[in-house]
Structure formats: C-alpha cells, structure tokens
Amino acid sequence: MPLINRPSTLVISLTAMRVSPPSRLFHVDLINSIAVNGTMAPQASVPSTPPTEPKKRKPRSVRNSPMAWSKDELDRLKYFYSDGRNPTIRSILSFFPGRSRPAIACQLPKITELIPRKRWSPQENARLLELHDAGVTTLEMLKDLPGRTQEAIAVHLRGLLSDSGRIIGKRMVSASVLGEEKGQDSDYSSAQSHGAIITSAGLKKPMIYWTEEEDDILKGLVQKAKDRNPDRWSHELALMLSDPVERQGLAMTRTHHTCLARLNRLQTQPFVLNSGNTWTADEDHLLMKSVYSQLGIRMNSISNPSIPNHEENGIDERSQVLEDLNGSLKKLGEKESWPKLNADQLKTVDWHRVALDHGTRQAESCQRRFDSHFKLQKGKRWTADEVEKLKDGLKQYGRDWAKVAAVVDTKTASQVASKYLNDAYSATKRKK
C-alpha cells in the first residue's frame, strides 16, 4: 500500500512494524517532508537568519596602531617648541591626554628642528663632559647642544658618567673625588677610599665631599640668614636653600639637614653625634640653655655640672665629682629651678638651632628630651595646686582632657584623665 500524504498513516505503519518511535525532531521533519515533497527524505531545517561569515581577526600591528595625531595636537606641540622654547616632555605630558612620552618624542623630529633619535657623535660626547665638568646645568647645555632636548641630555650624560666610572648607583661623583686629577684610575679601590660601599651589586652610595667653595657659600648663607632673622636664622636658612638663586653653587644633594650637619663640623670644636639613649647632665644643661636663650629667659639659677673626662695619676676624676653631679641632676629635675614655660612659647623654638647649639644631638631628639623631662613633670606626685587646677579645668571643659591639661599645664592629657578616673574609682570604692 503506497504511502499517502497523511501523517496518521505514517504513525500507524510505524506502530504496526513495532519500530521504536524516532525522536521528536526527526518525526516533525519527516512529516513536513511528506507534506511538502511527498517523500520520506527529511530536509534540513532552514535557519531563520542567514549565517554570517566569521570576522577576520586584524593583524596585531593594525590592532595596536596608535591613533593619528590631530591637527590641534600638532599645533599645540609646535607651540611648546617654538620661539626657542625647549621644555621637557614630562612637563607638557598633561596637555596631551592619551599620549605617552615615547609617542611625543617620536613626533618632535617631524615638527621641529630637533635631531631625530640617533647616536651621539664623539664631538657631542666630549662637549657634554666638558660642560658637565665646568658645572653647567643641563638647561644651560641646550645652547651648546642644538637639536637635543634637556631630557635627552640628562639621560645621555648619566650614561657617559656611568661608563667612565664617575657615577655610582644613582649619585654622581666629581673627578676630584675619585682622584682622576691625580692620574689615578677610577676603579673600586679609589672609589672605596672615598666612601663608596662595595656590595654584591657593585659600588653604591659614595660619599660626596664638600668643597671649599661650598663651605664659603654655606657660611655666607648662614650669615645672611642671621642678618635677616637672628632669632630664627635656621628657619630662614631653610627658605634660602629652597630658592635656586640663593643656593647657586651648592650641589642639589645639599639639603637643610645636611647643611646644618656640615655647619656643625665647621665649628672650632667638631663634635660626634651621640647615638645613645642616656642624656648626661652636661647635655641637659646645654639643651635648657639653648631653649631659654631663644626665648630670652636667663638661667642664672642653674649651674653647669661639669664632668671631667680624663684621668690623673691613675684615678678617674669622675668619682670625685659624683656627689656634686647627683646634686646637680636633682636640681635640674626640680620645677622650681627653671622658669615655667607654656605651649605658646615652645611653638617659637627652632629645634634645628637648638641641635646646632647643643652639638651632640639631633633636633628631634632635643625636642623629645625637653618635652618629656623639662616641660612637664611626668611621673611625679600631684601637688595640691595641680589638683585644684584639675578641678577648675573639669568645671570649665568637662572631660575635654586636652583643654584640662592646658589648665593644669604640668601634666599631659593622659595623666589628667588617669588622675580623674583613679580618683573617681577610689571614691566609688569607699562608698561601697
């Protein structure tokens, strides 16, 4: 019996033959084929949308190609390098968003008269080293090296000095330091003899000595600072060192701290910084004397406990003044032996100048010592006067311990809070 174009006939025939029913998708395709073509050959389902060809991947060089420079960007770049101007790329980078420093450097030879990237000639190398030895800055070298940027000059100069052994790590060493003027070779031995440290990575952190010209310039700056502001000449010196015109002739590594340290070494009696934690009586006296002299307060009531530092006839003279020393130390710690100071007065103290007058301590160490040992009576019993001031401060400011401590004036905020809490706890315990 021939198959007719009826779906029911196909289902009955398949059932009579005891054939396992095909999948639903095959069944639907077969019925559609019979209804359309009159045959049992299933046709492939036609997709709803025609297939699209896969996108071809662009070459890497095309995908990463930089965006073309616009006319506005080129005009802006020409403006920065016109009329003799020659700024560094770092200084104009913010005016070209999305552009890197190498991208800007590649455009410079196209729009300016700058020399494209190429090897430096031997004449340029010799001239560059000659200008460096003469103390000419990289900005001033632009006149003698036309076509080179200040950044290119600085980078190439560092490479030349590194190859010649006159630069170690990231710090430059002059020819006189490495002994080249005396005909010595710039090797590890000569560099090490001038303060360089030999490590597994080579020579690092050489000692850069002060020259006589720099010493004279520093002395002149100190004298000028004292003339401008005698009371705070160290602060005035810091302002002068931040001015390129004032500090002309000094190396860039000469900071305010290094200048003060060098000034200490230029004194008639050089000192050695005391790295220990114990303060001697002489150091305490010098500290107090320097602070009170800045504030215009006389200290005739405190005597200097002199400590001999030598032996005579095999007997240490320190043992002979031990009793006097203990008495002097006790007197130094007494509040009645030195005038009272407040926080406003201490704000005007120049601790760098104190360290300079002191001679054996840093500014931070002097300030900590004075705050902990002389300004406040830490660790001592509360007097009746201090307790009354504490009560007055609590009435005025409540539990604002900083303001209460300012009223007491001789205790810290933590000491004031501890005193209040301990007294309150004791009173509560007594009531129970």
Secondary structure, DSSP 8 states (H G I E B T S, - for coil): ----S-HHHHHHHHHHTT-----HHHHHHHHHHHHHHSSS-------SS----------HHHHT------HHHHHHHHHHTSTT----HHHHGGGSTT--HHHHHHHHHHHSS---S----HHHHHHHHHHHHTT--TTGGGTTSTT--HHHHHHHHHHHHHHTT-EETTEE--TTTTTGGGT---SHHHHHHTT-EEETTEEE-------HHHHHHHHHHHHHHHHH-STTHHHHHHHHHT-TTTTTTS-TT--HHHHHHHHHHTSSS------SS---HHHHHHHHHHHHHHTT---TTS--------EETTEEGGGGGHHHHHHHHHHHH-GGGS----HHHHTT--HHHHHHHH-SS-HHHHHHHHIIIIIS-TT----HHHHHHHHHHHHHHTT-HHHHHHHH-SS-HHHHHHHHHHHHHHHHHHH-
